[in-house]
Amino acid sequence: MGVRSDLEANFEFEIVDEFLDHYSMMIDSMEVMIIDLSDPFMYKRSINELFRVFHNIKSASGYLKIIPMHKLSSFVEDELELLREKETPITNETTDWLLAVSDTFASWHNDLRKNNSLSKIKYGLLKIPDLEA
């Protein structure tokens, strides 16, 4: 039984369906926001929006008891909070890390659609990039 079946067995259909719809929209916008972090004129807006996306995923996945998603989104949210304090664009290392994180969440989206178990978190994602340029 996959993660979607688990969700549908434990929560009302409307809750699961709404989560999947919102999750899909957040995944679709994540990569663009990450790329926009390299633009000094887009930095503040993009970092705040990206923080909001991870905060929303953290909250929803916590409620739905999707543990790996909750843990990774919480971890990323903490790092984004540090980046929100910066005024300058992010380093290439941080961009690459965030894109790898985005790939993991996109993979999980695919897992949810196919009703598979969630793919494992790659160990490299747990290494925090150098946030200073």
MARBA-3410 file (N, C-alpha, C, O; in Angstrom, 1 decimal):
133
0.9,-1.2,0.0,0.0,0.0,0.0,0.9,1.2,0.0,1.9,1.3,0.8 ~ 0.6,2.2,-0.8,1.3,3.4,-1.0,0.9,4.5,0.0,-0.1,4.4,0.7 ~ 1.6,5.6,-0.1,1.4,6.7,0.8,0.0,7.3,0.5,-0.7,7.8,1.5 ~ -0.4,7.4,-0.7,-1.8,8.0,-1.0,-2.9,7.1,-0.4,-3.8,7.6,0.2 ~ -2.7,5.8,-0.5,-3.7,4.9,0.1,-3.8,5.1,1.6,-4.8,5.1,2.2
-2.6,5.2,2.2,-2.5,5.5,3.7,-3.3,6.8,4.0,-4.0,6.8,5.0 ~ -3.0,7.8,3.2,-3.7,9.1,3.5,-5.2,8.9,3.4,-6.0,9.4,4.2 ~ -5.7,8.3,2.3,-7.1,8.1,2.1,-7.8,7.2,3.1,-9.0,7.3,3.3 ~ -7.0,6.3,3.7,-7.6,5.4,4.7,-7.7,6.1,6.1,-8.5,5.8,6.9 ~ -6.9,7.2,6.3,-6.8,7.8,7.6,-7.4,9.2,7.6,-7.6,9.8,8.7
-7.7,9.8,6.5,-8.3,11.2,6.4,-9.4,11.3,5.4,-9.5,10.4,4.5 ~ -10.2,12.3,5.6,-11.3,12.5,4.7,-10.8,12.8,3.3,-9.8,13.4,3.1 ~ -11.5,12.3,2.3,-11.1,12.5,0.9,-10.8,14.0,0.5,-9.8,14.3,-0.1 ~ -11.7,14.9,1.0,-11.5,16.3,0.7,-10.2,16.9,1.2,-9.6,17.7,0.6 ~ -9.8,16.4,2.4,-8.5,16.9,3.0,-7.4,16.4,2.2,-6.5,17.2,1.8
-7.4,15.1,1.8,-6.3,14.6,1.0,-6.3,15.2,-0.4,-5.2,15.6,-0.9 ~ -7.4,15.4,-1.0,-7.5,16.0,-2.3,-7.0,17.4,-2.3,-6.3,17.8,-3.2 ~ -7.4,18.2,-1.3,-6.9,19.6,-1.2,-5.4,19.6,-1.0,-4.7,20.5,-1.6 ~ -4.9,18.7,-0.1,-3.4,18.7,0.1,-2.7,18.4,-1.3,-1.8,19.1,-1.6 ~ -3.2,17.4,-2.0,-2.6,17.1,-3.3,-2.6,18.2,-4.3,-1.6,18.4,-5.0
-3.7,18.9,-4.3,-3.8,20.1,-5.2,-2.9,21.2,-4.9,-2.1,21.7,-5.7 ~ -2.8,21.5,-3.6,-1.9,22.6,-3.1,-0.5,22.2,-3.3,0.4,23.0,-3.6 ~ -0.2,20.9,-2.9,1.2,20.4,-3.0,1.7,20.5,-4.5,2.8,20.9,-4.7 ~ 0.8,20.1,-5.4,1.2,20.2,-6.8,1.5,21.6,-7.2,2.5,21.8,-7.9 ~ 0.7,22.6,-6.8,1.0,24.0,-7.2,2.3,24.5,-6.5,3.0,25.2,-7.2
2.6,24.1,-5.3,3.8,24.5,-4.7,5.0,23.9,-5.3,6.0,24.6,-5.5 ~ 4.9,22.6,-5.7,6.0,22.0,-6.4,6.3,22.6,-7.7,7.4,22.8,-8.1 ~ 5.2,23.0,-8.4,5.4,23.6,-9.8,6.1,25.0,-9.7,6.8,25.4,-10.6 ~ 5.9,25.7,-8.6,6.5,27.0,-8.5,7.9,27.1,-7.8,8.6,28.1,-7.8 ~ 8.2,26.0,-7.1,9.4,26.0,-6.3,10.7,26.3,-7.1,11.5,27.1,-6.7
10.9,25.6,-8.2,12.2,25.8,-9.0,12.3,27.2,-9.4,13.4,27.8,-9.4 ~ 11.3,27.8,-9.9,11.3,29.2,-10.4,11.7,30.2,-9.3,12.6,31.1,-9.4 ~ 11.2,30.0,-8.1,11.5,30.8,-6.9,13.0,30.6,-6.6,13.6,31.6,-6.2 ~ 13.5,29.4,-6.6,14.9,29.1,-6.3,15.8,29.9,-7.3,16.8,30.5,-6.9 ~ 15.5,29.8,-8.6,16.3,30.4,-9.6,16.3,32.0,-9.4,17.3,32.6,-9.6
15.1,32.5,-9.0,15.0,33.9,-8.8,15.8,34.4,-7.6,16.0,35.6,-7.5 ~ 16.2,33.6,-6.8,17.0,34.0,-5.6,18.4,34.6,-6.0,19.0,35.3,-5.3 ~ 18.8,34.3,-7.2,20.1,34.8,-7.7,19.9,36.2,-8.2,20.9,36.9,-8.5 ~ 18.7,36.7,-8.4,18.4,38.1,-8.9,18.3,39.0,-7.7,17.3,38.8,-6.9 ~ 19.2,40.0,-7.6,19.1,40.9,-6.4,17.7,41.6,-6.3,17.3,41.9,-5.2
17.0,41.8,-7.4,15.8,42.5,-7.4,14.6,41.6,-7.0,13.5,42.1,-6.6 ~ 14.8,40.3,-7.1,13.8,39.3,-6.8,14.0,38.6,-5.5,13.1,37.9,-5.0 ~ 15.2,38.8,-4.9,15.6,38.0,-3.8,14.6,38.0,-2.6,14.1,37.0,-2.2 ~ 14.3,39.2,-2.1,13.4,39.3,-0.9,12.0,38.6,-1.2,11.5,37.8,-0.4 ~ 11.5,38.9,-2.3,10.1,38.4,-2.6,10.2,36.8,-2.7,9.4,36.1,-2.2
11.2,36.4,-3.5,11.4,34.9,-3.7,11.7,34.2,-2.4,11.1,33.1,-2.2 ~ 12.6,34.7,-1.6,12.9,34.0,-0.3,11.7,33.9,0.6,11.5,32.9,1.3 ~ 10.9,35.0,0.6,9.7,35.0,1.5,8.7,34.0,1.0,8.1,33.3,1.7 ~ 8.5,34.0,-0.3,7.6,33.0,-0.9,8.0,31.6,-0.8,7.2,30.7,-0.5 ~ 9.3,31.3,-1.0,9.8,30.0,-0.8,9.7,29.5,0.7,9.4,28.4,0.9
10.0,30.4,1.6,9.8,30.1,3.0,8.3,29.7,3.3,8.1,28.8,4.0 ~ 7.4,30.5,2.7,6.0,30.2,2.9,5.6,28.9,2.4,4.8,28.1,3.0 ~ 6.2,28.5,1.2,5.9,27.2,0.6,6.3,26.1,1.5,5.6,25.1,1.8 ~ 7.6,26.2,2.0,8.1,25.1,2.9,7.3,25.1,4.2,7.1,24.0,4.8 ~ 6.9,26.3,4.7,6.2,26.3,5.9,4.8,25.6,5.8,4.4,24.8,6.6
4.2,25.9,4.6,2.9,25.2,4.3,3.0,23.7,4.2,2.2,23.0,4.7 ~ 4.1,23.3,3.5,4.3,21.8,3.3,4.6,21.2,4.7,4.1,20.1,5.0 ~ 5.4,21.9,5.5,5.7,21.4,6.8,4.4,21.2,7.7,4.2,20.2,8.3 ~ 3.5,22.2,7.6,2.3,22.2,8.4,1.4,21.1,7.9,0.9,20.3,8.7 ~ 1.2,21.0,6.6,0.2,20.0,6.1,0.8,18.6,6.2,0.0,17.7,6.6
2.1,18.4,6.0,2.6,17.0,6.1,2.7,16.6,7.6,2.6,15.4,7.9 ~ 2.8,17.6,8.5,2.8,17.2,9.9,1.4,16.8,10.3,1.2,15.8,11.0 ~ 0.4,17.5,9.8,-1.0,17.1,10.1,-1.4,15.8,9.6,-2.0,15.0,10.2 ~ -0.9,15.5,8.3,-1.2,14.3,7.7,-0.2,13.1,8.0,-0.4,12.0,7.6 ~ 0.7,13.4,8.9,1.7,12.4,9.4,2.5,11.8,8.3,2.8,10.6,8.3
2.9,12.7,7.4,3.9,12.2,6.3,5.2,12.6,6.8,5.8,13.7,6.5 ~ 5.8,11.7,7.6,7.0,12.0,8.4,8.2,12.5,7.6,8.8,13.6,8.0 ~ 8.6,11.8,6.6,9.8,12.3,5.9,9.6,13.7,5.3,10.6,14.5,5.3 ~ 8.5,13.9,4.7,8.2,15.2,4.1,8.2,16.3,5.2,8.7,17.4,5.0 ~ 7.6,16.0,6.3,7.5,16.9,7.5,8.9,17.3,8.0,9.3,18.4,8.2
9.8,16.2,8.1,11.1,16.5,8.6,12.0,17.3,7.7,12.7,18.2,8.1 ~ 11.9,16.9,6.4,12.8,17.7,5.4,12.3,19.1,5.2,13.1,20.0,5.2 ~ 11.0,19.3,5.2,10.5,20.7,5.0,10.8,21.5,6.2,11.0,22.7,6.1 ~ 10.8,20.9,7.4,11.1,21.6,8.6,12.6,22.0,8.6,13.0,23.1,9.0 ~ 13.4,21.1,8.2,14.9,21.3,8.1,15.2,22.5,7.1,16.0,23.4,7.4
14.5,22.4,5.9,14.7,23.4,4.9,14.2,24.8,5.4,14.8,25.8,5.1 ~ 13.0,24.8,6.0,12.4,26.0,6.5,13.4,26.7,7.5,13.5,27.9,7.4 ~ 14.1,26.0,8.3,15.1,26.6,9.2,16.2,27.3,8.5,16.6,28.3,8.9 ~ 16.7,26.6,7.4,17.7,27.2,6.6,17.2,28.5,5.9,17.9,29.5,5.7 ~ 16.0,28.4,5.4,15.4,29.5,4.7,15.2,30.7,5.6,15.3,31.9,5.2
15.0,30.4,6.9,14.8,31.5,7.9,16.1,32.3,8.0,16.1,33.5,8.1 ~ 17.3,31.6,7.9,18.6,32.3,8.0,18.8,33.1,6.7,19.3,34.2,6.7 ~ 18.4,32.5,5.6,18.5,33.3,4.3,17.6,34.5,4.2,17.9,35.4,3.5 ~ 16.5,34.5,4.9,15.6,35.6,4.9,16.3,36.9,5.5,15.9,38.0,5.2 ~ 17.3,36.6,6.4,18.0,37.7,7.1,19.0,38.4,6.2,19.5,39.5,6.4
19.4,37.7,5.1,20.4,38.2,4.2,19.8,39.2,3.2,18.6,39.1,2.9 ~ 20.6,40.1,2.7,20.1,41.0,1.7,20.6,40.7,0.3,20.2,41.3,-0.7 ~ 21.5,39.8,0.2,22.2,39.5,-1.1,21.7,38.2,-1.6,21.3,37.3,-0.9 ~ 21.9,38.0,-3.0,21.6,36.7,-3.6,22.4,35.6,-2.9,23.4,35.8,-2.3 ~ 21.9,34.4,-3.1,22.5,33.2,-2.5,23.7,32.7,-3.3,23.8,33.0,-4.5
24.5,31.8,-2.7,25.6,31.2,-3.4,25.2,30.1,-4.4,24.0,29.6,-4.3 ~ 26.0,29.8,-5.3,25.8,28.7,-6.2,25.5,27.4,-5.5,24.7,26.6,-5.8 ~ 26.3,27.2,-4.4,26.2,26.0,-3.6,24.8,25.9,-3.0,24.2,24.8,-2.9 ~ 24.3,27.0,-2.5,23.0,27.0,-1.9,21.9,26.8,-3.0,20.9,26.1,-2.7 ~ 22.1,27.4,-4.1,21.1,27.2,-5.2,21.1,25.7,-5.6,20.0,25.2,-5.7
22.2,25.1,-5.7,22.3,23.7,-6.1,21.6,22.8,-5.0,20.9,21.9,-5.3 ~ 21.8,23.1,-3.8,21.2,22.4,-2.7,19.7,22.6,-2.7,18.9,21.6,-2.6 ~ 19.2,23.8,-2.9,17.8,24.0,-2.9,17.1,23.3,-4.1,16.0,22.8,-4.0 ~ 17.8,23.3,-5.3,17.3,22.6,-6.4,17.2,21.1,-6.2,16.3,20.4,-6.7 ~ 18.2,20.5,-5.5,18.2,19.1,-5.1,17.0,18.8,-4.2,16.4,17.8,-4.3
16.8,19.8,-3.2,15.6,19.6,-2.3,14.4,19.7,-3.1,13.5,18.8,-2.9 ~ 14.3,20.6,-4.1,13.1,20.7,-4.9,12.9,19.4,-5.7,11.7,19.0,-5.9 ~ 13.9,18.8,-6.2,13.8,17.5,-6.9,13.3,16.4,-6.0,12.5,15.6,-6.5 ~ 13.6,16.4,-4.8,13.1,15.4,-3.8,11.6,15.6,-3.7,10.9,14.7,-3.7 ~ 11.2,16.9,-3.5,9.8,17.1,-3.3,9.0,16.8,-4.6,7.8,16.3,-4.5
9.6,17.0,-5.7,8.9,16.7,-7.0,8.9,15.1,-7.1,7.9,14.6,-7.6 ~ 9.9,14.4,-6.7,9.9,13.0,-6.7,8.8,12.5,-5.8,8.1,11.5,-6.1 ~ 8.6,13.1,-4.6,7.5,12.7,-3.7,6.2,13.0,-4.4,5.2,12.2,-4.1 ~ 6.0,14.0,-5.1,4.8,14.3,-5.8,4.5,13.2,-6.7,3.3,12.7,-6.8 ~ 5.5,12.7,-7.5,5.3,11.6,-8.4,4.9,10.3,-7.6,4.0,9.5,-8.0
5.6,10.1,-6.4,5.3,8.9,-5.6,3.8,9.0,-5.1,3.1,8.0,-5.1 ~ 3.3,10.2,-4.8,1.9,10.3,-4.3,1.0,10.0,-5.5,0.0,9.3,-5.3 ~ 1.3,10.5,-6.6,0.4,10.3,-7.8,0.3,8.8,-8.1,-0.7,8.3,-8.5 ~ 1.4,8.1,-8.0,1.5,6.7,-8.4,1.2,5.8,-7.2,1.2,4.6,-7.4 ~ 0.9,6.4,-6.1,0.5,5.6,-4.9,1.7,4.7,-4.5,1.4,3.5,-4.1
2.9,5.2,-4.6,4.1,4.4,-4.1,4.5,4.9,-2.7,3.9,5.9,-2.2 ~ 5.4,4.2,-2.1,6.0,4.7,-0.9,6.9,5.9,-1.2,7.3,6.0,-2.4 ~ 7.1,6.8,-0.3,7.9,8.0,-0.6,9.4,7.5,-0.8,9.9,6.7,-0.1 ~ 10.0,8.1,-1.8,11.4,7.9,-2.1,12.2,8.3,-0.8,11.8,9.2,-0.1 ~ 13.4,7.7,-0.7,14.2,8.0,0.5,14.9,9.3,0.3,15.2,9.8,-0.8
15.1,10.0,1.4,15.9,11.3,1.4,17.3,11.0,1.1,17.9,10.2,1.8 ~ 17.9,11.7,0.2,19.3,11.5,-0.1,20.2,12.2,1.0,19.9,13.3,1.4 ~ 21.2,11.4,1.5,22.0,11.9,2.6,22.6,13.3,2.3,22.7,14.1,3.2 ~ 23.0,13.6,1.1,23.6,14.9,0.7,22.7,16.1,1.0,23.2,17.2,1.2 ~ 21.4,15.9,1.1,20.5,17.0,1.4,20.6,17.4,2.8,20.2,18.6,3.1
21.1,16.6,3.7,21.2,16.9,5.1,22.5,17.7,5.4,22.7,18.1,6.5 ~ 23.3,17.9,4.4,24.5,18.7,4.5,24.2,20.2,4.2,23.9,20.4,3.0 ~ 24.2,21.0,5.1,23.8,22.4,4.9,24.9,23.1,4.1,26.1,23.0,4.4 ~ 24.5,23.8,3.0,25.5,24.5,2.2,26.0,25.7,2.9,25.4,26.2,3.9 ~ 27.1,26.2,2.4,27.7,27.4,2.9,26.8,28.6,2.5,26.6,28.9,1.3
26.2,29.2,3.5,25.2,30.3,3.2,25.9,31.6,2.9,25.2,32.6,2.5 ~ 27.2,31.7,3.2,27.9,33.0,3.0,28.5,33.0,1.6,29.2,32.1,1.2 ~ 28.4,34.1,0.9,29.1,34.3,-0.4,30.5,34.6,-0.3,31.2,34.7,-1.3
END
